[in-house]
Amino acid sequence: MNQPPKTDRRIKPDRRKKPTHAFTLRKNGLSRKFIRRKQDREKSHYVDLYSLRSILAVFSVLALSVADAILTLLLVGKGKAKEANPLMDFFLQLGPIPFLAVKYFVTCACLIWFLIHKDYFIFGRRGSVKTIFVIFLFLYLVLIFYEIYLIRV
């Protein structure tokens, strides 16, 4: 039996053929919080809605960064430490307000980049940007405890 050729009934092209751009937020009223298909999760992708866990992680790192900046100012003021980052040391020499402002805005810019790219794979699929984010959170915690230790000594 001859069957008529199947026609593609889709009106629009398949949107899964190319990844969503990072800044295509809620295009046409659509939103994506996570990727449902397993095969699509195995590729790097963007989402335009973020989980509460991701938002809390961003604010946690931001809070730890601000705490690090304040503790650094205390330690430098007491003569117990010196800023190791030459760029931040330059702003520290200008005063505490420029130091805090630059630290805050650089951290915010990096956190936004990490949040947007959280589902991208690195090192040949061995890890994701999300993994680096968790490592930063852990390292900031260690740094804060170390700075508190230095203040108490």
C-alpha positions as CSV (number, residue, x, y, z in Angstrom):
1,M,0.0,0.0,0.0
2,N,1.1,3.4,-0.8
3,Q,0.9,5.8,2.0
4,P,1.0,9.5,1.5
5,P,4.2,11.2,2.6
6,K,4.1,12.4,6.2
7,T,4.2,16.1,6.6
8,D,5.6,18.0,9.5
9,R,2.7,19.6,11.2
10,R,4.7,21.9,13.3
11,I,4.3,25.6,12.5
12,K,7.4,26.8,14.2
13,P,10.9,25.3,14.0
14,D,12.0,23.0,16.8
15,R,13.3,25.3,19.5
16,R,15.5,22.5,21.0
17,K,17.8,22.5,17.9
18,K,19.8,25.4,19.4
19,P,20.4,26.4,23.0
20,T,18.5,29.2,24.6
21,H,20.5,32.4,24.8
22,A,21.4,33.6,28.3
23,F,19.5,36.9,27.9
24,T,16.3,35.5,26.4
25,L,14.3,35.8,29.5
26,R,10.6,34.9,29.3
27,K,10.5,35.2,25.6
28,N,6.9,35.0,24.3
29,G,5.7,34.4,27.9
30,L,7.5,31.1,28.1
31,S,9.8,30.3,31.1
32,R,12.1,27.5,31.9
33,K,13.1,26.6,35.5
34,F,14.7,23.3,34.6
35,I,15.1,20.9,31.7
36,R,12.7,18.0,31.7
37,R,14.2,15.7,29.1
38,K,17.2,13.7,30.2
39,Q,18.9,14.0,26.9
40,D,18.6,17.8,27.0
41,R,20.0,17.9,30.6
42,E,23.1,16.2,29.3
43,K,24.0,19.4,27.4
44,S,24.8,22.8,28.6
45,H,21.7,25.0,28.8
46,Y,20.2,28.2,30.2
47,V,17.1,28.7,32.3
48,D,15.2,31.9,33.0
49,L,13.7,31.0,36.3
50,Y,16.0,30.1,39.2
51,S,15.4,27.7,42.1
52,L,15.2,29.0,45.7
53,R,18.4,26.9,46.3
54,S,20.3,28.9,43.6
55,I,19.1,32.2,44.9
56,L,20.0,31.4,48.5
57,A,23.4,30.2,47.3
58,V,24.0,33.5,45.5
59,F,22.9,35.6,48.5
60,S,25.0,33.4,50.8
61,V,28.2,34.0,48.8
62,L,27.4,37.7,48.6
63,A,27.0,37.9,52.4
64,L,30.2,36.0,52.9
65,S,32.0,38.3,50.5
66,V,30.8,41.4,52.5
67,A,31.8,39.7,55.7
68,D,35.2,39.0,54.2
69,A,35.6,42.6,53.2
70,I,34.7,43.9,56.7
71,L,36.9,41.3,58.4
72,T,39.7,42.3,56.1
73,L,39.3,46.0,57.0
74,L,39.4,45.0,60.7
75,L,42.5,42.9,60.3
76,V,44.4,45.4,58.1
77,G,43.4,48.2,60.6
78,K,44.9,46.2,63.5
79,G,48.0,45.4,61.5
80,K,47.4,41.7,61.6
81,A,47.1,41.2,57.9
82,K,47.7,42.7,54.5
83,E,45.5,42.5,51.4
84,A,46.9,39.8,49.2
85,N,45.1,40.8,46.0
86,P,47.0,43.6,44.4
87,L,44.0,45.1,42.7
88,M,42.0,45.1,45.9
89,D,45.0,46.4,47.8
90,F,45.0,49.4,45.4
91,F,41.4,50.2,46.3
92,L,42.1,49.6,50.0
93,Q,44.8,52.3,49.8
94,L,42.1,54.7,48.5
95,G,40.0,54.0,51.6
96,P,37.4,51.6,53.0
97,I,34.4,52.9,50.9
98,P,36.1,52.4,47.5
99,F,37.4,49.0,48.8
100,L,33.9,47.8,49.9
101,A,32.2,49.2,46.8
102,V,34.6,47.5,44.3
103,K,34.5,44.2,46.3
104,Y,30.7,44.3,46.3
105,F,30.2,45.2,42.6
106,V,32.9,42.7,41.4
107,T,31.3,40.0,43.5
108,C,27.8,40.8,42.2
109,A,29.0,40.7,38.6
110,C,30.6,37.4,39.1
111,L,27.6,35.9,40.9
112,I,25.3,37.0,38.1
113,W,27.6,35.4,35.6
114,F,27.7,32.2,37.6
115,L,23.9,32.1,38.1
116,I,23.2,32.6,34.4
117,H,25.7,29.8,33.5
118,K,25.0,27.5,36.4
119,D,23.9,24.6,34.1
120,Y,27.0,24.7,31.8
121,F,29.5,21.9,31.8
122,I,33.2,22.4,32.2
123,F,36.3,20.2,32.0
124,G,34.7,18.0,29.4
125,R,31.5,17.2,31.3
126,R,33.3,16.3,34.5
127,G,31.7,19.2,36.4
128,S,29.5,22.1,36.0
129,V,29.7,25.8,36.8
130,K,27.3,24.9,39.7
131,T,30.1,22.8,41.1
132,I,32.5,25.7,41.1
133,F,29.9,27.8,42.8
134,V,29.7,25.3,45.6
135,I,33.5,25.2,45.9
136,F,33.5,29.1,46.2
137,L,30.9,28.9,48.9
138,F,33.0,26.4,50.9
139,L,36.2,28.4,50.4
140,Y,34.5,31.6,51.6
141,L,33.4,29.8,54.7
142,V,36.9,28.6,55.4
143,L,38.3,32.1,54.8
144,I,35.7,33.7,57.2
145,F,36.6,31.2,59.9
146,Y,40.3,31.8,59.4
147,E,39.8,35.6,59.6
148,I,37.8,35.3,62.8
149,Y,40.6,33.1,64.2
150,L,43.1,35.8,63.3
151,I,41.1,38.5,65.0
152,R,40.8,36.5,68.2
153,V,44.6,35.7,68.3
